[in-house]
Amino acid sequence: MKISDLDLSEMIDAIGLAVAPLIFKGIENDTPAHILRERARVNAEVMGRFAAVLYCGDKVGIEVVDLIAHFTAYMQVEHQHSMKRVLGPEGDMSRLR
């Protein structure tokens, strides 16, 4: 079996589930929104790097540098959308109170 034989999407999901508890460790109900956003940014950076390396397949070359920038930017946008659904004025956390 080679890396290219694996399902990239499934692998990224599994890595995300393993990494998120470490990045978001210590987050409580009263944690300020800016801290949550900061942690989400770091999570996007970490996940973008994982995705870039995995996307290279069986051999990681210099193209990984551009891929890291691409995947990190993509993850940042996705995490921002998630944060807006939770933390914005109409977000889930705002409606709880």
N, C-alpha and C positions, 0 to 999 in steps of 0.2 A: 504494500500500500504506500502511496505517496500523498503528499499534502494536496496535490491537485485532484486527488480522488475524493477529498472531503467536501461536504456541503458548506461553503463559505458562510452563508447566512446562518445556518445552524451553529456553526463554530463561533461566530461573533455573538450570537445570543447567549451561548453557554459561557463565554468569557465575560460578557457583560454581567451576567448573574453572579459570577464569582468575584468580580472586581468591585461592583457597586457597594456591597456592604463595607468594604475597606475605605472607599472614598467617602461614603456618607456616614461613617462611624461617628457617633456622638451627636448626631442631629436629633433634636427634640422638638416637641410641638411648639415651643416658644422660640425656636431658632429664627433669627431675622432672615427675611427673603434674600437679602444680598449674599448671605452666607450660602444659602441653597443654590443660588445662581452661580456663585464662585465654584462650588463643588461640582455642579453640572458642567461648567466649563472645563474643569480638570478631567472629569469623566469623559467628556467628548474628546479631549486631547489624547487620553490614554486609549480609548476605543478606536480613534482614528489611526493611531500608530499600529495597533494590532491589525486592524483591517488592511492597512497598506502592506504590511509584511505578508499577511496571508494571501492577499490578492496577487502578489508576485508569484505565487505557486511554489514550484519545487526549487527555484533558484532565485535568490534575492540579489538584485544588482543595483546599480546606481539609480535606476528609475524609482526606487523606493522613496527617494527624497521628494520627488514631485508627487508621488502617490500619498505620502504622509500629509503634505499640504492639502491635497484634494480631499482625502477622506476626513481629515480633521475639520476642514471647513464644512463639509457635509454634516458631520456629527454635531458641530456647533449649531447649525441651523435647526437640525432635528431636536436637539436639546432645548433650544430657545422656544420652539413651538410647544414642547412639553411643559416647560416652565410657565408659559403664558396660560396654558390650560389650568394650571394649578395655582399660580401666584397672582395672576392679573386681577384687576378690579372685579371681573366677573368669574374669576377662577374658582375652582372647587374649594380651596381653603377659605376664600373670602365669604363664600356662601354658608360655610359651617357655623359661623359666629352669628 
